[in-house]
Amino acid sequence: MSYRKLGRNSGARKALFTSILTSFFRYGRIETTEAKAKEIRSLADKLITLAKRGDLSARRQAIAALSDEDVVRKLFSETAAKYADRQGGYTRILKLGQRRGDAAPMVIIELV
């Protein structure tokens, strides 16, 4: 399985994803680099699928993946209901251009 390392070791990468996913589900959209957004997309889709399942095991897995229980509550009540009839593709990535300091490609990732 191939994935982006993002210049971090596995612990730092996992912490980064936890932080970004929590913000993503709290606000519905975030601005980040293209590489991070492409990695986050699959994780976010898996969490929404878990929320649609809605059982206790799924809730515990979501709490393990996200750092805030309020965000998990919102994910299971509002977000799961919103995508109940959708089979996948819950996120959209919009390109913004390059960041000023290091010319990294920036994007907005948002819920569809």
Backbone bond lengths (Angstrom), bond angles and torsions (degrees), N, CA, C in turn:
res aa  C-N    CA-C-N  psi(-1)  N-CA   C-N-CA  omega(-1)  CA-C   N-CA-C  phi
1 M - - - 1.459 - - 1.525 108.95 -
2 S 1.290 116.27 129.87 1.451 121.34 -178.74 1.521 109.75 -102.71
3 Y 1.316 116.18 139.17 1.456 120.78 176.57 1.521 109.02 -150.77
4 R 1.335 115.90 166.42 1.456 121.10 -179.77 1.522 109.62 -85.09
5 K 1.332 116.09 133.51 1.462 119.63 -179.82 1.526 112.22 -87.35
6 L 1.329 117.21 -21.46 1.464 123.37 175.82 1.525 113.03 57.03
7 G 1.331 117.49 28.48 1.456 121.35 176.38 1.509 114.67 66.45
8 R 1.337 117.57 25.72 1.458 121.55 -176.85 1.518 109.95 -132.52
9 N 1.347 115.54 157.61 1.462 117.91 171.30 1.526 109.02 -79.32
10 S 1.317 117.52 173.92 1.464 120.02 -169.36 1.530 112.19 -64.51
11 G 1.319 118.62 -37.22 1.462 120.76 179.68 1.513 112.16 -66.30
12 A 1.324 116.62 -44.60 1.467 120.65 179.30 1.522 110.74 -66.11
13 R 1.337 116.37 -37.17 1.466 120.91 179.31 1.531 110.15 -65.75
14 K 1.330 116.81 -42.79 1.469 120.46 179.59 1.530 110.69 -64.63
15 A 1.333 116.97 -41.23 1.464 121.01 178.12 1.527 110.85 -64.30
16 L 1.336 116.56 -40.36 1.464 121.32 177.65 1.530 110.67 -60.82
17 F 1.331 116.74 -46.88 1.465 120.69 -179.44 1.526 111.19 -64.03
18 T 1.336 117.30 -40.13 1.462 120.84 177.70 1.524 110.00 -59.56
19 S 1.323 116.30 -46.10 1.458 121.69 -178.92 1.530 111.65 -64.65
20 I 1.325 116.41 -46.89 1.468 120.06 -178.48 1.532 110.98 -65.97
21 L 1.332 117.40 -42.64 1.467 120.31 179.96 1.526 111.45 -64.25
22 T 1.331 117.37 -39.67 1.461 120.45 178.60 1.528 110.07 -62.18
23 S 1.319 117.29 -46.01 1.469 120.56 177.81 1.526 111.20 -64.27
24 F 1.325 116.00 -39.60 1.464 120.41 -178.98 1.523 111.09 -60.40
25 F 1.342 117.36 -47.07 1.460 119.47 -178.67 1.528 111.85 -76.54
26 R 1.328 118.24 -22.65 1.467 119.89 176.70 1.524 110.58 -71.55
27 Y 1.336 117.33 -44.62 1.469 121.22 -173.33 1.528 114.29 -102.05
28 G 1.334 118.53 -15.17 1.455 120.53 179.51 1.516 114.12 85.90
29 R 1.331 117.09 -20.42 1.463 121.69 176.75 1.515 108.67 -158.69
30 I 1.339 115.66 145.18 1.459 120.64 177.48 1.521 109.38 -141.95
31 E 1.318 115.13 158.47 1.464 121.62 176.36 1.522 107.61 -104.36
32 T 1.327 117.35 126.98 1.455 122.16 -178.32 1.529 109.14 -153.26
33 T 1.324 116.72 -176.91 1.462 119.22 178.25 1.527 109.65 -78.64
34 E 1.303 115.42 159.23 1.463 120.85 -176.77 1.525 111.81 -62.19
35 A 1.330 117.21 -41.93 1.461 120.78 -178.50 1.531 111.28 -63.14
36 K 1.335 116.07 -43.61 1.467 119.60 179.05 1.523 110.62 -65.82
37 A 1.326 116.87 -40.82 1.464 120.90 -178.89 1.526 111.20 -62.93
38 K 1.329 117.05 -40.29 1.460 120.05 -179.34 1.524 110.96 -67.60
39 E 1.323 118.39 -32.69 1.459 121.02 176.09 1.530 110.82 -73.64
40 I 1.326 116.25 -39.69 1.465 121.42 -178.10 1.519 111.73 -67.01
41 R 1.346 116.72 -33.21 1.461 121.13 -176.03 1.526 112.58 -53.67
42 S 1.331 117.20 -48.67 1.465 119.39 -177.13 1.524 110.87 -68.49
43 L 1.337 117.21 -37.98 1.464 120.15 179.02 1.532 110.97 -65.63
44 A 1.332 116.38 -41.06 1.465 120.59 179.51 1.526 110.84 -64.94
45 D 1.331 116.97 -41.94 1.461 119.98 178.92 1.524 110.83 -62.38
46 K 1.331 117.41 -39.53 1.464 120.72 178.69 1.526 111.29 -65.30
47 L 1.338 116.56 -39.08 1.465 119.43 179.24 1.530 111.70 -67.93
48 I 1.325 117.58 -37.83 1.466 119.89 177.79 1.522 110.20 -66.31
49 T 1.337 117.01 -39.00 1.464 120.43 176.61 1.528 110.17 -62.82
50 L 1.331 117.58 -40.25 1.470 121.42 175.13 1.527 110.28 -59.98
51 A 1.335 116.24 -45.05 1.464 120.82 -178.66 1.524 111.18 -63.32
52 K 1.323 117.04 -35.15 1.463 120.10 178.06 1.520 110.95 -67.10
53 R 1.348 116.33 -31.96 1.467 119.79 176.06 1.524 110.22 -64.64
54 G 1.333 115.47 -46.84 1.455 121.03 167.24 1.517 118.29 78.07
55 D 1.324 120.15 1.94 1.466 119.36 -179.11 1.530 111.10 -85.28
56 L 1.327 116.24 177.08 1.462 121.79 -175.68 1.523 112.13 -63.39
57 S 1.318 116.74 -40.02 1.463 120.77 179.32 1.533 110.71 -62.04
58 A 1.321 116.67 -43.05 1.463 121.16 179.09 1.522 110.42 -64.03
59 R 1.336 116.71 -40.42 1.464 121.10 179.45 1.530 110.65 -63.20
60 R 1.324 116.93 -40.77 1.470 120.83 179.58 1.524 111.36 -67.02
61 Q 1.337 116.67 -38.02 1.464 119.79 177.09 1.531 110.69 -65.17
62 A 1.330 116.42 -38.25 1.467 120.46 179.30 1.528 110.74 -67.89
63 I 1.331 117.85 -39.55 1.465 121.35 177.84 1.523 109.93 -63.24
64 A 1.339 117.10 -36.40 1.462 120.77 178.03 1.530 111.12 -67.23
65 A 1.333 117.22 -32.73 1.466 120.95 -176.69 1.526 112.67 -85.41
66 L 1.340 117.77 -26.87 1.461 122.00 -178.40 1.528 108.77 -112.00
67 S 1.332 116.95 154.62 1.459 119.54 -174.07 1.531 113.79 -95.96
68 D 1.326 118.72 -3.15 1.465 121.16 -173.93 1.533 109.82 -131.82
69 E 1.336 116.07 123.21 1.463 119.30 -177.57 1.524 112.70 -70.37
70 D 1.324 118.19 -27.03 1.466 120.56 175.92 1.529 110.56 -63.68
71 V 1.326 115.85 -38.75 1.466 120.81 178.27 1.532 109.59 -66.46
72 V 1.334 117.21 -39.23 1.472 120.63 177.81 1.525 109.68 -63.58
73 R 1.342 116.76 -41.38 1.467 120.80 178.42 1.533 110.30 -60.48
74 K 1.340 116.13 -44.33 1.471 120.79 178.97 1.528 110.40 -64.36
75 L 1.340 116.27 -41.47 1.467 121.20 179.60 1.520 111.08 -59.45
76 F 1.333 116.94 -45.02 1.456 120.57 -176.23 1.524 112.61 -76.43
77 S 1.345 118.61 -32.86 1.467 118.82 -177.46 1.529 112.00 -87.82
78 E 1.337 117.92 -55.50 1.464 120.37 -173.62 1.530 113.03 -85.24
79 T 1.335 116.41 -52.98 1.461 120.12 -172.45 1.523 112.08 -66.41
80 A 1.336 116.77 -42.87 1.463 120.16 -179.42 1.528 110.94 -63.10
81 A 1.340 116.78 -38.96 1.466 120.46 178.89 1.534 110.70 -66.23
82 K 1.330 115.83 -37.02 1.466 120.99 -178.63 1.533 111.76 -63.55
83 Y 1.336 116.69 -35.07 1.466 120.87 -175.63 1.527 112.98 -108.97
84 A 1.325 117.40 23.38 1.467 120.97 -176.10 1.525 112.39 -59.26
85 D 1.344 117.96 -36.16 1.470 120.61 -176.31 1.526 112.62 -99.66
86 R 1.331 117.98 7.92 1.465 121.67 -178.49 1.521 109.48 -102.75
87 Q 1.342 116.98 137.68 1.457 121.38 -173.95 1.524 114.17 -88.72
88 G 1.310 118.34 -12.08 1.465 120.94 -178.60 1.504 109.06 164.69
89 G 1.329 117.02 -175.98 1.456 120.53 179.30 1.507 111.68 66.41
90 Y 1.339 116.57 55.84 1.457 121.44 -175.51 1.520 112.57 -87.08
91 T 1.336 117.30 -11.22 1.460 120.00 -174.76 1.528 111.24 -119.75
92 R 1.328 115.09 158.07 1.460 122.34 178.59 1.518 107.41 -134.08
93 I 1.329 116.30 138.69 1.466 121.20 178.12 1.527 108.70 -114.82
94 L 1.343 115.71 121.66 1.464 122.08 179.65 1.524 108.85 -112.42
95 K 1.328 117.19 125.14 1.461 120.74 -178.42 1.524 110.68 -77.05
96 L 1.343 115.92 139.46 1.464 121.68 -178.53 1.519 113.48 -110.04
97 G 1.319 117.75 -20.92 1.456 120.17 -172.92 1.520 109.28 115.98
98 Q 1.318 116.69 -162.43 1.456 120.20 -173.88 1.522 112.21 -100.83
99 R 1.342 114.68 146.13 1.459 120.96 177.21 1.524 108.73 -72.98
100 R 1.326 116.10 145.64 1.457 120.62 -172.90 1.512 114.00 -65.05
101 G 1.322 117.74 -44.10 1.459 119.95 -172.57 1.513 114.76 -68.57
102 D 1.338 116.21 -49.66 1.471 119.90 -173.07 1.523 113.33 -123.44
103 A 1.330 117.78 8.64 1.463 123.46 178.24 1.517 113.08 59.70
104 A 1.356 117.06 29.06 1.465 120.44 175.45 1.527 108.73 -72.61
105 P 1.328 117.88 137.61 1.478 119.54 178.49 1.530 110.66 -67.47
106 M 1.325 116.64 121.71 1.466 121.72 -177.75 1.527 110.36 -102.37
107 V 1.348 115.30 147.60 1.460 121.54 179.59 1.524 109.77 -140.59
108 I 1.312 115.87 162.92 1.463 122.21 167.06 1.518 106.28 -108.82
109 I 1.332 116.62 126.24 1.463 120.12 173.20 1.524 106.42 -107.27
110 E 1.342 115.60 130.59 1.465 119.25 -175.76 1.508 110.02 -141.41
111 L 1.333 114.59 161.74 1.465 120.59 174.47 1.517 108.23 -76.26
112 V 1.318 117.31 138.46 1.465 122.23 -179.14 1.523 109.86 -69.96
